[in-house]
């Protein structure tokens, strides 16, 4: 049970509003996401975001914020890297600018920012902060954070416990790529080539191929994507997440393209709305989205899906034979000829991309040049054999349909038209009671066909086209029904909607950070490299809170030999079915060793009491 009774549950839920939070790498993608139904978007400036390749100018962000706020959609800016002493001063100035353009919050990792002169902009603790304990989350709440982004490794029971013991907003990932390591606790990329995950430059070593050996040199796996995880998909757990305290549902993917973002946004919008409608609950934004395609999570980039650890169970969460997109299952090959194969279905189209597992269980693929029913002519027939299962990892028809789709998001309005002593008054008002008025002093001729004139007025005043508004009702009351030309009615409507847009923008209720930055005792007495302290202000932050700083961030010390490069909830032994808890037994002796393509070796250790796996450099 979440609460003591169904009545308590419904009362408690109705005090909250729920948010679908969507990634964007640029302004145009963000606008598409908003039209597709996002309640909020998160996006990066040209610096200091955990996706260095996804950056935008202040002008881009300001234009996006102006557009988003019309729909009451929030825009959060990512400043979630660790910063050096020079960068933190630049970030401080940036945050002042973001506040001036009414960014709804900043997502941060570096605690040194809290020692800066910050405006009252809402603070969100990035998942890079490693928010994995109740004590840490209580500390962040009392310090002054509005929200924490929970780790991907979180379970439903842990979420419930956090919600029962805090009042801070809880955001969690529901979809997208999974990091093998706990966020903020991965130093492997930086150790290999200096590209730090905590600095937004991860080279994704977890997607590379490795060989796994036991302590006696026996090979367990050779040249496999041992550390590569499937993608997260919690669409079947949305209701449970709502009932256990989550209010923000986050899609991962600030490096994904516009089609991916549009498709996943539309899918989760529909899924969340069904649940909210069932409980009589509301989302945080306004407007209804209309998409002319059917969203499908398997038709855009995915490595296959997992619910990861949300129930506390780990079931086949890695994709050890591949690290790229698998896509959607299509069918089985029935027969193979010289330049074509026969499929047991006829759903493939010209220009599609397919993939399959070859005889070495490696994922390979090709493009489709031509189809004739279930006769498929690929650009490369190599490796294609009877009995092979085919996946489509590029659906040309679906990609084009989403890319060219006319997605509209409409705010409901009504228009009243009344006759005055000196002319006519046209009033448009929305669901928040914002209104705009257009007064026409001109006296028009009386209509010869009264019914037609009324119908024309209703039709023309309702044609809101590509604007943010739709008109659900036009209420007309006249003593003498006038004849008003179509061009005049169109100009009146355009004037009304333009005015209403400005009024909605002016009336946006920007929520400042109400709490100050408090000095609260940290739940731990010392901080080592895992605190990611990279600048003097961050060190000062911890010292003020009673913490002895024993180590700086690895990015500062360049010491990678004496640390855990990765700490993960993912367990190789569990994945391979040789975990001692599974009682299957194993002939392999620990510790295990990972070896990369350059013959560099890594030690793999298992903490079974916490069900964690650690990776470090092998001496």
URMO-V28364 format. One record per residue. RES is the residue in one small letter. PHI is phi in degrees with one decimal (* if undefined). PSI is psi in whole degrees, -180 to 180 (* if undefined). Layout:
RES&PHI&PSI ; RES&PHI&PSI
This chain:
x&*&141 ; x&-85.2&-43 ; x&-131.2&177 ; x&-68.3&-29 ; x&-152.6&166 ; x&-62.0&-35 ; x&-64.5&-46 ; x&-60.8&-41 ; x&-60.1&-51 ; x&-64.8&-40 ; x&-63.0&-44 ; x&-66.2&-44 ; x&-64.6&-36 ; x&-70.0&-11 ; x&-83.6&-5 ; x&-113.6&157 ; x&-121.7&153 ; x&-118.5&147 ; x&-128.6&127 ; x&-93.6&115 ; x&-107.0&125 ; x&-123.8&142 ; x&-83.0&157 ; x&-151.7&136 ; x&-91.6&-14 ; x&-155.7&176 ; x&-61.7&-44 ; x&-64.3&-41 ; x&-64.3&-39 ; x&-62.8&-41 ; x&-64.9&-41 ; x&-62.6&-41 ; x&-63.0&-41 ; x&-64.9&-43 ; x&-63.2&-33 ; x&-79.3&-8 ; x&125.1&8 ; x&-64.5&139 ; x&-88.2&-20 ; x&-158.4&153 ; x&-127.8&150 ; x&-120.5&138 ; x&-153.3&155 ; x&-106.0&153 ; x&-79.6&176 ; x&-68.4&-11 ; x&-134.6&161 ; x&72.1&11 ; x&-99.1&151 ; x&-71.9&1 ; x&-125.4&92 ; x&-60.1&-25 ; x&-81.9&-7 ; x&-114.0&85 ; x&-128.8&155 ; x&-141.1&160 ; x&-83.1&164 ; x&-60.6&-39 ; x&-62.3&-44 ; x&-58.3&-46 ; x&-65.8&-40 ; x&-64.5&-43 ; x&-64.2&-40 ; x&-63.9&-46 ; x&-61.3&-42 ; x&-60.0&-43 ; x&-67.3&-46 ; x&-62.7&-41 ; x&-67.5&-21 ; x&-59.9&-37 ; x&-92.3&5 ; x&63.8&25 ; x&-81.7&136 ; x&-91.9&151 ; x&-124.3&118 ; x&-106.6&137 ; x&-105.4&132 ; x&-86.4&120 ; x&-128.6&55 ; x&-107.3&36 ; x&-107.8&165 ; x&-85.4&145 ; x&-120.0&146 ; x&-83.8&179 ; x&-62.0&-34 ; x&-75.8&-42 ; x&-65.2&-35 ; x&-67.2&-29 ; x&-71.2&-38 ; x&-66.5&-41 ; x&-64.2&-37 ; x&-60.3&-43 ; x&-68.2&-38 ; x&-60.4&-45 ; x&-61.8&-36 ; x&-61.3&-42 ; x&-66.1&-41 ; x&-63.3&-37 ; x&-66.2&-39 ; x&-67.7&-26 ; x&-98.6&11 ; x&67.8&39 ; x&-61.6&139 ; x&-81.6&-7 ; x&171.4&161 ; x&-120.9&136 ; x&-96.4&117 ; x&-127.2&155 ; x&-115.9&-40 ; x&-78.4&113 ; x&-68.3&-14 ; x&-61.6&-25 ; x&-63.3&-27 ; x&-75.9&-9 ; x&-95.5&4 ; x&-93.8&171 ; x&-84.6&90 ; x&-95.0&144 ; x&-72.8&172 ; x&-78.3&53 ; x&-89.2&138 ; x&-59.0&141 ; x&-108.5&133 ; x&-122.6&126 ; x&-81.7&113 ; x&-59.0&154 ; x&-62.1&-20 ; x&-64.1&-17 ; x&-73.8&-6 ; x&58.7&61 ; x&-82.2&65 ; x&-106.3&8 ; x&-135.4&153 ; x&-60.2&-40 ; x&-63.3&-41 ; x&-65.5&-41 ; x&-69.6&-39 ; x&-60.0&-42 ; x&-60.4&-46 ; x&-64.8&-39 ; x&-61.6&-48 ; x&-70.3&-25 ; x&-70.9&-33 ; x&134.9&9 ; x&-76.4&143 ; x&-81.7&-33 ; x&-150.0&150 ; x&-119.5&141 ; x&-95.0&116 ; x&-74.1&153 ; x&-66.8&153 ; x&-63.9&-22 ; x&-79.7&0 ; x&-64.7&149 ; x&-109.2&165 ; x&-61.1&-41 ; x&-63.8&-38 ; x&-68.4&-38 ; x&-61.8&-46 ; x&-59.4&-44 ; x&-62.8&-41 ; x&-65.5&-45 ; x&-64.9&-38 ; x&-66.2&-22 ; x&-118.7&8 ; x&-143.1&169 ; x&-118.4&6 ; x&-74.6&150 ; x&-67.1&141 ; x&-116.3&124 ; x&-116.2&138 ; x&-141.0&152 ; x&-71.6&137 ; x&-120.5&-12 ; x&-159.1&145 ; x&121.9&-171 ; x&-64.3&147 ; x&-110.3&131 ; x&-77.0&139 ; x&-66.8&-37 ; x&-94.0&159 ; x&-54.5&135 ; x&-60.0&136 ; x&84.6&-9 ; x&-117.7&26 ; x&-114.6&121 ; x&-123.1&11 ; x&-68.8&-45 ; x&-59.8&-42 ; x&-67.1&-36 ; x&-69.7&-31 ; x&-78.5&-50 ; x&-139.7&14 ; x&82.7&3 ; x&-91.9&104 ; x&-85.1&130 ; x&-64.1&-35 ; x&-76.6&-4 ; x&-113.6&11 ; x&81.2&20 ; x&-127.0&30 ; x&-57.3&131 ; x&-90.8&6 ; x&55.6&57 ; x&-63.5&-22 ; x&-68.7&-14 ; x&-94.2&-1 ; x&-83.5&171 ; x&-93.4&142 ; x&-138.7&160 ; x&-108.0&146 ; x&-116.0&127 ; x&-125.9&157 ; x&-91.9&-178 ; x&-67.2&-17 ; x&-96.5&5 ; x&87.5&5 ; x&-74.5&133 ; x&-78.5&127 ; x&-93.2&-43 ; x&-142.2&148 ; x&-121.6&128 ; x&51.6&56 ; x&-123.8&162 ; x&-84.2&66 ; x&-64.4&-30 ; x&-99.4&3 ; x&-87.5&123 ; x&-98.5&152 ; x&-64.3&173 ; x&-86.5&149 ; x&-76.1&138 ; x&-147.2&104 ; x&-109.5&27 ; x&-62.4&-25 ; x&-83.1&-4 ; x&-116.9&11 ; x&-60.7&-44 ; x&-62.9&-43 ; x&-62.0&-39 ; x&-64.5&-42 ; x&-61.8&-47 ; x&-67.6&-24 ; x&-98.3&1 ; x&122.7&-2 ; x&-78.5&135 ; x&-116.9&-14 ; x&-125.5&125 ; x&-110.0&114 ; x&-104.4&130 ; x&-96.6&132 ; x&-84.6&151 ; x&138.1&47 ; x&-72.7&-8 ; x&-103.0&0 ; x&-79.4&158 ; x&-80.9&175 ; x&-64.2&-36 ; x&-64.6&-46 ; x&-59.1&-48 ; x&-63.9&-43 ; x&-63.2&-45 ; x&-64.0&-49 ; x&-67.5&-37 ; x&-62.2&-49 ; x&-61.7&-40 ; x&-63.4&-51 ; x&-71.7&-28 ; x&-61.4&-47 ; x&-65.2&-42 ; x&-66.7&-44 ; x&-68.4&-41 ; x&-61.6&-36 ; x&-61.2&-41 ; x&-72.0&-45 ; x&-60.9&-42 ; x&-63.1&-38 ; x&-63.9&-35 ; x&-98.1&-2 ; x&69.6&37 ; x&-105.5&169 ; x&-123.8&152 ; x&-91.9&173 ; x&-84.6&-14 ; x&-111.6&-180 ; x&-122.4&158 ; x&102.3&149 ; x&-110.8&133 ; x&-93.4&141 ; x&-124.1&113 ; x&-112.3&136 ; x&-97.1&32 ; x&-143.6&160 ; x&-96.7&112 ; x&-65.1&145 ; x&-149.1&117 ; x&-67.5&-20 ; x&-87.5&-9 ; x&-91.7&-7 ; x&-121.5&179 ; x&-47.8&126 ; x&-162.0&148 ; x&-98.4&25 ; x&84.0&159 ; x&-117.8&152 ; x&-143.0&152 ; x&-92.6&6 ; x&56.2&-107 ; x&-123.1&15 ; x&-62.5&-30 ; x&-97.6&-3 ; x&90.5&-2 ; x&-106.1&143 ; x&-111.5&115 ; x&-129.8&106 ; x&46.2&62 ; x&-95.7&-8 ; x&-106.1&159 ; x&-118.4&76 ; x&-69.4&-13 ; x&-101.6&3 ; x&-167.5&166 ; x&-138.3&-2 ; x&-100.0&-172 ; x&-70.5&133 ; x&-92.0&-39 ; x&81.0&-143 ; x&-112.0&142 ; x&-68.5&134 ; x&-111.0&-47 ; x&165.8&-168 ; x&-117.9&140 ; x&-73.4&127 ; x&-91.4&-35 ; x&-157.6&154 ; x&-130.0&130 ; x&-113.3&-170 ; x&-60.8&-45 ; x&-130.8&15 ; x&-153.9&166 ; x&-133.0&161 ; x&-108.7&126 ; x&-103.6&155 ; x&-84.3&16 ; x&-149.8&166 ; x&-126.9&46 ; x&-98.3&-9 ; x&-77.7&153 ; x&-131.6&163 ; x&-57.2&135 ; x&90.4&-7 ; x&-68.0&159 ; x&-112.0&135 ; x&-123.0&160 ; x&-143.3&162 ; x&-161.2&164 ; x&-93.8&124 ; x&-79.6&-172 ; x&-66.0&-19 ; x&-93.5&10 ; x&62.6&27 ; x&-99.6&141 ; x&-78.6&123 ; x&-135.0&170 ; x&-162.2&180 ; x&-159.8&174 ; x&-101.7&159 ; x&-99.7&119 ; x&-82.3&-39 ; x&-156.3&147 ; x&-129.6&142 ; x&-131.4&87 ; x&67.2&-123 ; x&-98.8&16 ; x&-93.8&115 ; x&-113.4&126 ; x&-108.1&101 ; x&-85.4&163 ; x&-73.3&-21 ; x&-144.2&120 ; x&-89.9&-8 ; x&-58.2&132 ; x&84.3&-8 ; x&-85.2&122 ; x&-135.6&162 ; x&-62.0&142 ; x&89.3&-10 ; x&-73.5&138 ; x&-83.8&136 ; x&-109.3&137 ; x&-118.3&148 ; x&-104.9&114 ; x&-103.7&1 ; x&-144.0&114 ; x&-105.2&95 ; x&-59.5&-44 ; x&-63.0&-44 ; x&-67.5&-44 ; x&-57.1&-46 ; x&-66.6&-38 ; x&-65.7&-44 ; x&-69.0&-43 ; x&-60.9&-38 ; x&-99.2&7 ; x&-67.5&146 ; x&-96.3&86 ; x&-88.4&127 ; x&-121.8&143 ; x&-126.1&122 ; x&-121.2&134 ; x&-94.8&129 ; x&-71.8&135 ; x&-138.4&166 ; x&-133.0&153 ; x&-123.0&134 ; x&-112.7&138 ; x&-125.7&125 ; x&-132.9&151 ; x&-92.4&137 ; x&-116.6&178 ; x&-66.5&-26 ; x&-111.9&-1 ; x&166.0&-131 ; x&-139.9&148 ; x&-123.6&129 ; x&-113.4&126 ; x&-126.2&128 ; x&-113.0&136 ; x&-143.0&149 ; x&-106.7&-174 ; x&-71.3&-13 ; x&-98.4&7 ; x&68.0&20 ; x&-71.7&142 ; x&-144.3&155 ; x&-135.9&148 ; x&-126.4&142 ; x&-131.8&117 ; x&-103.9&127 ; x&-110.7&117 ; x&-86.6&-16 ; x&-67.6&140 ; x&-94.1&122 ; x&-93.0&161 ; x&-67.8&152 ; x&-69.1&142 ; x&-73.3&137 ; x&-78.0&-38 ; x&-110.2&96 ; x&-64.7&-45 ; x&-63.0&-43 ; x&-64.9&-39 ; x&-64.0&-43 ; x&-63.5&-44 ; x&-61.3&-44 ; x&-60.4&-43 ; x&-61.3&-45 ; x&-64.3&-43 ; x&-65.5&-48 ; x&-70.2&-38 ; x&-71.4&-18 ; x&-91.6&-9 ; x&-81.1&80 ; x&-87.4&-6 ; x&54.5&-127 ; x&-88.1&7 ; x&-72.0&175 ; x&-76.5&-4 ; x&-115.1&153 ; x&-129.1&148 ; x&-106.9&114 ; x&-87.8&-19 ; x&-155.5&137 ; x&-119.8&114 ; x&-102.7&111 ; x&-116.1&128 ; x&-135.9&117 ; x&-131.3&151 ; x&-79.5&-48 ; x&-120.2&119 ; x&-76.2&121 ; x&-89.9&164 ; x&-100.7&116 ; x&-118.8&125 ; x&-61.2&149 ; x&-56.8&-43 ; x&-62.9&-33 ; x&-71.7&-43 ; x&-60.8&-41 ; x&-63.6&-40 ; x&-67.0&-39 ; x&-61.4&-46 ; x&-62.7&-45 ; x&-62.1&-38 ; x&-66.3&-42 ; x&-63.9&-48 ; x&-67.3&-36 ; x&-64.5&-42 ; x&-65.4&-42 ; x&-65.0&-38 ; x&-60.5&-45 ; x&-64.2&-38 ; x&-67.9&-41 ; x&-61.9&-42 ; x&-62.6&-43 ; x&-66.0&-34 ; x&-92.6&10 ; x&-63.3&129 ; x&-89.9&91 ; x&-75.6&128 ; x&-100.3&109 ; x&-77.7&163 ; x&-73.6&120 ; x&-84.1&-32 ; x&-89.4&150 ; x&-87.5&173 ; x&-80.6&114 ; x&-97.8&152 ; x&-98.3&104 ; x&-117.0&142 ; x&-60.8&129 ; x&-71.4&146 ; x&-70.0&-7 ; x&-126.2&151 ; x&-87.6&-16 ; x&-138.8&158 ; x&-132.0&125 ; x&-104.5&-156 ; x&-60.5&-25 ; x&-70.8&-12 ; x&-78.9&-10 ; x&56.5&46 ; x&-82.9&115 ; x&-120.0&-11 ; x&-138.8&168 ; x&-65.5&-36 ; x&-67.5&-36 ; x&-64.5&-41 ; x&-63.0&-41 ; x&-63.3&-40 ; x&-55.1&-49 ; x&-71.0&-40 ; x&-63.2&-37 ; x&-62.4&-23 ; x&-105.4&24 ; x&79.6&22 ; x&-104.6&134 ; x&-87.8&120 ; x&-89.3&108 ; x&-91.0&-25 ; x&-147.5&143 ; x&-84.6&176 ; x&-62.5&146 ; x&-55.2&-30 ; x&-61.9&-27 ; x&-89.4&-42 ; x&-84.4&-23 ; x&60.5&20 ; x&-96.7&105 ; x&-112.9&-6 ; x&-79.8&-25 ; x&-111.3&26 ; x&-133.8&166 ; x&-82.9&117 ; x&-70.9&-32 ; x&-142.4&141 ; x&-127.3&125 ; x&-136.6&147 ; x&-80.1&-20 ; x&-71.9&138 ; x&-128.6&121 ; x&-59.5&-41 ; x&-63.1&-42 ; x&-63.7&-44 ; x&-60.0&-39 ; x&-88.5&-2 ; x&76.7&25 ; x&-119.1&20 ; x&-70.2&139 ; x&-62.5&-28 ; x&-71.0&-21 ; x&-82.6&-10 ; x&58.3&33 ; x&-94.7&-19 ; x&76.5&162 ; x&-153.6&147 ; x&-91.2&-2 ; x&-93.5&142 ; x&-101.9&142 ; x&-92.6&160 ; x&-79.5&161 ; x&-91.4&155 ; x&-126.5&132 ; x&-98.4&139 ; x&-129.4&127 ; x&-89.3&-176 ; x&-66.0&-17 ; x&-99.8&13 ; x&66.7&18 ; x&-79.2&137 ; x&-110.1&147 ; x&-131.7&139 ; x&-83.3&133 ; x&-115.0&120 ; x&-122.2&153 ; x&-123.8&127 ; x&-104.7&90 ; x&-68.2&-25 ; x&-65.6&-32 ; x&-106.1&-2 ; x&55.8&47 ; x&-118.2&155 ; x&-123.7&142 ; x&-125.7&143 ; x&-123.5&131 ; x&-142.4&170 ; x&-71.7&133 ; x&-84.6&125 ; x&-66.7&*
